[in-house]
């Protein structure tokens, strides 16, 4: 019985195989005869930049190919839009948007709007395998008035060497320039290892003086390595013109300042009104960059009626950002914010005449430790005063706060 079934079905299997092979060969034949480059269509033959929507260049590819798309002017000058772009065979057309601008070889003008005139649009395809090629040529007219690319005028990046270490000395760089027309601005910095750090991203700016600040760090605040970096300021107008200016900026002495109070003592713990208490504080630079500091110097004496900003004709008033000092405060002090720690001293192991700028400012270097002695004459009529010490960066905050608490009994 099984032999009969086999004899009956065997002709059907053979016929089916022949049919399948024929269909496959027909399909392959169809693929091999499909046109390399099919229909090419442009939404318009005439284009007015700034008024018309960008043209859509549609083209079909019947076989795997490398596609060139370019524009020829009346003199035969060639402007590349696409060059040797691999394209697979597809039933749907590929689409390229064209806004009238073309790339250039000028390192400062990346793209520019073609001037008004008559052009020829060329779409050319070369077979990925074999020597077959094909192309289509279409006329194209660009209307309007000539529009020159914008300029990034009077660009200056200053200072050219910055040290992002929070000492308020060349911590940031300023980008200043002028735009003759409104443009979209991008500013980025490239690290020696190729990392791109964005500074300004697609910001619309008007035709006037501009200023941006870079702190020498990544957008998330993390530190970069010291080295020579390349900055790029790029401007794009509404017509597709793109220009850029580049230069170099150097990062040195990069680091995050750190310090710790390692010891403090306030004595004596019982005084009479009008007597002096002494605070001894030892501070160590635990970071990798110097800490900048200024007076009053170690040994300076306050009264409880004074504050650091009122003594010596205000010469020790808080300065922005980079300066560190130690301070002492007490619980009942009604001052808040900048009025905290009214008694402050420089963090330096050297006498003021030996400071980096004598009697003005000094540095506590990485690994260095300074012992600071301060004195306060008690004129405040409180029987018990809870004093404590802290580590302050002016204008930034209190890196150690309310430590070394000591209760001082005051007799009248």
LINSULUR-V231768 format. One record per residue. PHI is phi in whole degrees, 0 to 359 (NA if undefined). Layout:
phi=<PHI,PHI>
This chain:
phi=<NA,296,295,295,298,300,296,283,271,302,300,295,297,297,297,298,296,296,297,298,297,296,297,297,294,295,295,297,297,295,296,290,261,296,298,298,236,272,293,241,228,241,296,202,268,233,226,246,301,86,247,271,289,307,290,253,262,251,213,248,239,268,220,305,208,254,247,247,230,210,237,249,271,296,269,90,294,256,240,283,253,218,224,52,278,291,225,273,299,209,283,271,286,279,229,238,271,232,255,94,256,225,290,231,266,283,293,258,243,284,221,217,286,295,291,302,158,260,227,237,270,240,243,236,229,240,300,296,234,96,246,295,210,200,207,232,237,230,285,214,243,253,262,99,260,300,235,283,298,292,237,258,271,53,291,220,244,221,284,286,234,238,232,288,220,61,258,66,243,52,284,227,244,256,261,237,194,229,248,282,222,295,203,265,250,233,234,219,236,254,285,304,272,95,296,258,249,287,249,227,236,45,260,281,231,273,279,203,294,234,211,224,239,241,267,76,231,289,302,276,90,287,280,256,283,296,155,262,247,249,260,227,250,239,234,232,269,283,259,96,293,228,234,211,231,228,191,239,223,249,254,226,49,285,173,249,295,217,207,220,281,260,197,208,209,240,208,283,267,226,222,265,308,97,271,250,255,240,248,243,229,249,234,241,281,262,261,247,229,297,252,271,215,207,288,294,285,306,97,293,248,254,248,291,269,247,224,302,278,259,274,52,57,79,291,251,299,302,249,290,75,268,265,247,213,260,215,228,218,223,301,276,297,277,286,237,58,293,275,288,49,293,249,229,222,291,256,215,277,249,292,300,289,255,294,305,241,311,65,242,203,212,231,256,274,308,83,279,234,236,257,245,242,233,230,224,272,278,244,284,274,232,283,225,232,266,269,208,239,203,245,238,248,305,77,245,164,250,280,225,227,56,251,61,300,218,267,249,272,243,257,257>
